[in-house]
Amino acid sequence: MNIIDELEWRGAINQQTDAEGIHKLVEEKSIYLYCGIDPTGDSMHIGHLLPFVMMKRFQMHGHHPVILIGGATGTIGDPSGRTTERQLQTLETVQHNVEKLTKQMNKIFNSDNAPNPLIFVNNYDWTHKINIIDFLRDYGKHFGVNSMLAKDVVASRLDKGISFTEFSYQILQSLDFHHLFKELDVQMQIGGSDQWGNITAGIDFIRKKEGPEAKAFGTTIPLLLKADGTKFGKTAGGAIWLDPEKTTPYEFFQFWLNTDDLDVIKFLKLFTFLSKEEIHDLEVKVRTEPHKRWAQKVLAFEVTKFVHGEDALDQALKISDALFNGDIKSLTADEIEIGFKNMPTFHASKESKNIVDWLVDIGLEPSKRQSREDVSNGAISINGDRVNDINADITMESSIGGRFIIVRKGKKNNNLVRLTD
């Protein structure tokens, strides 16, 4: 199947500058294509993921992905999707973010079985050499102000105002496309739907510099909305990051596992590399056995493995299984810290103490009377084991790794107790 046909079936294409030309281009040869990301932060989140999944699909079809990290454009700020000016970052911060994003991209793309290694470029490398006179003469002269004002990304900002700095962003991105076209034979750019104006500006610039027959193309992905109309990737708890230090693989896995039935097939098409037949089978299961949530389990499994790798996936599965089955003692202290990261947390000393007094001291029970009643009735579990003896003691032997004790009160009220000296 032609890669473009596959992308259309998956719902991953929004706009194409020349649908027929792109389809023919990828049939005729293995192409170089690029997608850029500005280092405005030190990690991508899942809202950034789709264009790079798309790039991975091209890589698997034998094409050559080029990832551009915007060491120069990141210091300027893309006005796309914003109503106000960005806070400018220092060069040191930008460089730190470049290094972190490069590491993330390497993990996703340069797997052992990747047919074509990922090429990394940083637009600071060629942009910082251009002085202001050359910029205005060699580049600015090719961009009409009227045309730039007509781009949606600029037009949407005119009422509230836009600085020359952000106004010039599309020139810099066009410069990037032209540079990659000349130096690496990059013929296509992929971006989010908000990048359409920047992409078409780049193609126009290439044709002005290289002639009207220059073959350069652009494709955008759709704005991804959930079935309830909200933007994908936005949660009550904040962004779901690709950096495991910001969002643990367990939390990442749980996010995908909680996908709504109305969204899960769409997400399987967009974010996994499963075949048509495999996704069709899962679609049938969503209709016939929705309570088993087979599709959500496969989605969480596949995307977590893609982003974080096999080892992190295994850990996420282990934590999920232990929490679901109540087998808390099978987890290490580090896994407890990950799995219970966002649960209610209490603190206790490492000294031995009667369970009734201990529950009151840490603040989980309001009084000794209530504490005795809950213990006697079997409402208290320590590390998954029910305790109903009011004379039992909590000791260091009760802890996991000498650091944590998990107390469940009732059927679902899990609490993390951190032990301190």
C-alpha positions in Angstrom: 0.0 0.0 0.0 1.2 3.5 -0.8 2.2 5.3 2.4 -0.2 8.2 1.5 -3.1 5.7 1.0 -2.3 4.2 4.4 -2.2 7.7 6.1 -5.6 8.6 4.6 -7.1 5.4 5.8 -5.8 6.2 9.3 -7.2 9.7 9.2 -3.8 11.2 9.6 -3.9 13.7 6.6 -5.6 17.1 6.8 -4.2 19.1 3.9 -1.8 18.4 1.0 -0.3 21.0 -1.2 -0.5 18.6 -4.2 -2.2 15.3 -3.4 -1.5 13.8 -6.8 2.1 14.9 -6.9 2.8 13.6 -3.4 1.3 10.3 -4.1 3.4 9.9 -7.3 6.5 11.2 -5.6 6.5 8.5 -2.8 5.7 5.8 -5.4 8.7 6.7 -7.5 11.5 6.9 -5.0 12.6 7.0 -1.3 12.3 10.6 -0.3 13.7 12.8 2.4 11.1 14.6 4.5 11.2 16.7 7.6 9.2 17.8 10.6 10.3 20.5 13.0 9.9 21.2 16.7 10.9 24.3 18.6 12.7 23.7 21.9 10.3 25.9 23.9 10.3 23.2 26.6 12.5 20.3 27.7 10.0 17.6 26.7 7.4 16.9 24.2 3.9 15.9 25.3 1.4 13.7 23.6 -0.1 16.7 21.7 3.2 16.8 19.8 3.3 13.0 19.1 1.2 12.5 16.0 3.4 14.2 13.4 6.4 12.2 14.6 4.4 9.0 14.5 3.6 9.9 10.9 7.4 10.4 10.3 8.0 7.0 11.8 5.6 5.5 9.3 7.5 7.0 6.4 10.7 5.6 7.9 9.2 2.1 8.1 8.2 2.5 4.4 11.8 3.1 3.5 11.9 6.9 3.4 14.3 9.2 5.3 13.1 11.2 8.2 14.8 14.5 9.1 14.0 16.0 12.4 14.7 19.7 12.7 15.2 21.1 16.2 14.6 24.8 16.2 17.6 26.1 18.0 17.1 29.4 16.1 13.3 29.6 15.7 13.0 28.5 19.4 14.6 31.8 20.4 12.0 33.7 18.3 8.7 32.0 19.0 6.1 30.6 16.6 2.9 32.7 16.7 0.8 29.7 15.7 -2.0 28.9 18.1 -1.2 31.8 20.3 -3.0 35.1 21.2 -0.1 36.8 22.9 3.7 37.1 22.4 5.8 34.3 23.8 8.2 34.8 26.6 11.7 34.8 25.1 14.1 32.2 26.4 17.8 32.6 26.9 20.2 30.8 24.5 21.3 28.6 27.4 17.8 27.4 28.1 17.2 26.8 24.4 20.3 24.7 24.2 19.3 22.7 27.2 15.9 22.0 25.7 17.6 21.0 22.3 19.6 18.3 24.1 16.6 16.9 25.9 14.4 16.8 22.8 17.2 15.3 20.7 17.4 12.5 23.3 13.7 11.8 23.1 13.7 11.7 19.3 16.6 9.4 19.2 14.8 6.9 21.5 11.7 6.9 19.2 13.3 6.8 15.8 16.7 5.1 16.0 15.6 1.6 17.1 17.7 -1.4 16.2 15.4 -2.4 13.3 15.0 1.1 11.8 15.6 0.8 8.1 16.9 4.4 7.7 18.6 6.2 10.6 17.1 9.5 11.7 18.9 12.6 10.6 19.0 15.4 13.2 19.5 19.1 12.2 19.4 22.3 14.2 18.5 25.4 12.3 20.7 27.5 14.6 23.7 26.0 12.7 22.9 27.8 9.4 20.7 30.7 10.7 23.2 32.2 13.1 25.6 32.9 10.3 23.2 35.3 8.5 23.6 39.0 9.3 20.7 41.4 9.2 21.6 42.9 5.8 21.8 39.5 4.1 18.6 38.4 5.8 16.7 41.4 4.4 18.3 41.3 0.9 18.5 37.5 0.3 15.3 36.4 2.1 13.0 39.2 3.1 12.9 40.5 -0.5 11.0 37.4 -1.5 8.2 37.8 1.0 5.3 40.2 0.2 3.8 41.8 3.3 0.3 41.4 2.0 0.8 37.7 1.5 2.3 37.3 5.0 -0.6 39.2 6.5 -3.1 36.9 4.8 -1.7 33.8 6.5 -4.1 32.6 9.2 -1.5 32.5 11.9 -0.8 36.2 11.4 -4.3 37.4 10.6 -5.6 35.9 13.8 -3.1 38.1 15.8 -3.7 41.5 14.1 -6.4 42.6 16.4 -4.3 42.2 19.5 -1.0 42.9 17.8 2.1 40.9 16.7 5.7 41.9 17.0 8.0 42.0 14.0 9.9 39.2 15.7 7.0 36.7 15.6 5.8 38.2 12.2 9.1 37.1 10.7 8.9 33.6 11.9 7.4 32.3 8.6 10.5 33.7 6.8 12.8 31.7 9.1 10.8 28.5 8.6 10.8 29.0 4.9 14.6 29.5 5.0 14.8 26.2 6.8 12.8 24.3 4.2 14.9 25.9 1.4 18.2 25.0 3.2 17.1 21.3 3.7 15.9 21.2 0.1 19.3 22.3 -1.2 21.5 20.4 1.2 19.7 17.2 1.9 17.2 17.0 -1.0 14.3 17.2 1.5 11.2 17.5 -0.7 8.4 17.4 1.9 7.5 19.0 5.2 5.0 17.6 7.7 3.4 19.7 10.4 0.3 20.3 12.4 -2.7 22.0 10.8 -1.6 25.3 12.3 1.6 25.1 10.3 -0.1 25.2 6.9 0.7 28.9 6.3 4.4 28.4 7.2 4.7 25.3 5.0 3.1 26.9 1.9 5.3 30.0 2.4 8.4 27.7 2.4 7.3 26.0 -0.8 6.7 29.4 -2.5 10.1 30.5 -1.4 11.8 27.4 -2.8 10.2 28.0 -6.2 11.2 31.6 -6.2 14.8 30.6 -5.5 15.1 27.4 -7.5 12.5 27.9 -10.2 8.8 27.0 -10.7 9.6 23.4 -11.4 11.2 22.7 -8.1 9.4 19.8 -6.5 8.6 20.6 -2.9 5.5 19.5 -1.0 3.7 19.9 2.3 1.3 17.8 4.3 -0.5 18.6 7.6 -2.2 16.4 10.2 -5.7 17.2 11.5 -6.4 19.0 14.7 -7.2 16.0 17.0 -10.3 16.3 19.0 -11.9 13.7 21.3 -15.5 12.6 20.8 -16.7 15.1 23.5 -15.2 17.9 21.4 -12.3 18.7 23.8 -8.7 18.9 22.5 -6.7 15.7 22.7 -3.9 15.6 25.2 -5.5 18.0 27.7 -6.3 16.5 31.1 -7.4 17.8 34.4 -4.0 16.9 35.8 -2.1 18.8 33.1 -0.1 17.6 30.1 0.9 14.0 29.5 4.6 14.3 28.9 6.9 12.0 26.9 9.7 12.5 29.5 9.4 9.7 32.1 10.6 12.0 34.8 7.6 14.3 34.2 5.0 11.6 33.4 6.0 8.1 34.5 5.5 5.2 32.0 2.8 3.8 34.4 0.9 7.1 34.3 1.4 7.3 30.5 0.0 3.7 30.2 -3.0 4.6 32.4 -3.8 7.6 30.3 -4.2 5.5 27.2 -6.0 2.7 29.1 -8.7 5.2 30.1 -9.5 6.2 26.5 -13.3 6.4 25.8 -14.9 3.7 23.6 -15.8 6.5 21.1 -12.2 7.5 20.6 -10.2 4.2 20.9 -10.4 3.0 17.3 -9.4 6.4 16.0 -6.5 6.5 18.3 -5.4 3.0 17.4 -5.3 4.0 13.7 -3.4 7.2 14.5 -0.9 6.2 17.2 -0.2 2.5 16.6 1.3 0.5 13.8 -1.3 -2.3 13.9 -2.7 -3.5 10.6 -6.1 -2.9 9.2 -7.1 -6.4 10.1 -5.9 -6.1 13.7 -7.7 -2.8 14.2 -10.9 -4.2 12.6 -10.9 -7.1 15.0 -10.5 -4.7 18.0 -13.4 -2.6 16.6 -15.6 -5.6 16.7 -14.6 -6.3 20.3 -15.5 -2.7 21.2 -19.0 -3.3 19.9 -19.5 -6.8 21.3 -17.4 -6.8 24.5 -16.9 -3.2 25.5 -16.7 -4.1 29.2 -13.5 -6.1 28.6 -11.8 -3.0 27.1 -9.5 -5.0 24.8 -8.9 -2.1 22.4 -7.9 0.2 25.2 -5.4 -2.4 26.6 -3.8 -2.8 23.2 -3.7 0.9 22.6 -2.0 1.5 26.0 0.4 -1.4 25.4 1.5 -0.3 21.9 1.9 3.4 22.5 3.8 2.9 25.8 6.1 0.5 24.1 6.7 2.9 21.2 7.5 5.9 23.4 9.2 4.3 26.4 10.4 0.9 25.3 9.9 -2.7 26.4 11.5 -2.4 29.9 9.3 0.6 30.9 6.2 -1.1 29.5 7.0 -4.2 31.6 7.2 -2.1 34.7 4.0 -0.2 33.9 2.2 -3.6 33.4 3.6 -5.0 36.6 2.4 -2.0 38.6 -1.0 -2.0 37.0 -1.5 -5.8 37.6 -0.3 -5.5 41.3 -2.7 -2.6 42.0 -5.6 -4.3 40.2 -5.1 -7.6 42.1 -4.1 -6.1 45.4 -0.7 -7.8 45.3 1.1 -4.7 46.7 4.0 -6.7 48.2 5.2 -7.8 44.8 6.3 -4.3 44.0 9.6 -2.7 44.8 9.9 0.6 46.7 10.7 2.4 43.5 7.6 0.9 41.8 5.5 1.9 44.8 6.7 5.5 44.4 5.7 5.5 40.7 2.3 3.7 41.1 1.2 5.7 44.1 2.6 9.0 43.0 -0.7 10.9 42.9 -2.5 9.1 45.8 -3.1 10.7 49.2 0.2 10.7 51.2 0.8 10.6 54.9 4.1 10.5 56.9 5.1 8.3 59.8 8.3 7.6 61.8 10.0 4.2 61.5 9.3 3.4 65.2 7.1 0.4 66.0 3.6 1.3 67.1 0.2 -0.2 67.8 -1.9 -0.1 64.6 -4.8 1.8 66.3 -2.6 4.5 67.6 -0.5 4.6 64.4 -3.6 5.2 62.1 -4.6 8.2 64.3 -1.0 9.6 64.5 -0.6 9.7 60.7 -4.0 11.4 60.3 -5.8 8.6 58.5 -8.3 8.0 61.3 -10.0 10.9 63.2 -10.0 9.1 66.6 -8.9 5.9 68.4 -12.5 4.8 68.7 -13.0 5.0 64.9 -9.6 3.4 64.3 -10.5 0.4 66.6 -13.8 0.1 64.8 -12.3 0.1 61.3 -9.6 -2.4 62.2 -12.0 -4.7 64.0 -14.4 -4.6 61.0 -11.7 -5.6 58.6 -11.8 -2.2 56.8 -8.0 -1.7 57.0 -5.4 -3.4 54.8 -1.7 -3.0 55.1 0.2 -3.6 51.8 -2.7 -5.6 50.5 -3.2 -7.8 53.6 -6.4 -7.2 55.7 -5.7 -6.5 59.4 -8.4 -7.0 62.0 -6.4 -7.4 65.2 -6.4 -4.2 67.2 -3.3 -5.4 69.1 -1.2 -5.7 65.9 1.9 -3.5 65.6 3.2 -1.6 62.6 6.9 -2.2 62.4 9.7 -1.8 59.9 8.9 -5.4 58.8 5.5 -4.0 57.7 7.2 -1.6 55.2 8.2 -2.1 51.6 11.9 -1.4 51.1 12.0 0.4 54.5 10.4 3.4 52.8 6.6 2.9 52.3 3.5 1.3 53.7 0.3 1.2 51.7 -2.9 1.5 53.7 -6.2 0.8 52.2 -9.3 2.0 54.1 -12.4 0.4 52.7 -12.6 -1.1 49.3 -10.8 1.6 47.2 -9.3 4.2 49.4 -5.5 3.5 49.0 -3.0 5.8 50.8 0.7 6.0 50.6 2.6 6.3 54.0 6.2 7.6 53.7 8.5 6.5 56.5 10.9 9.0 57.9 13.7 8.7 60.5 
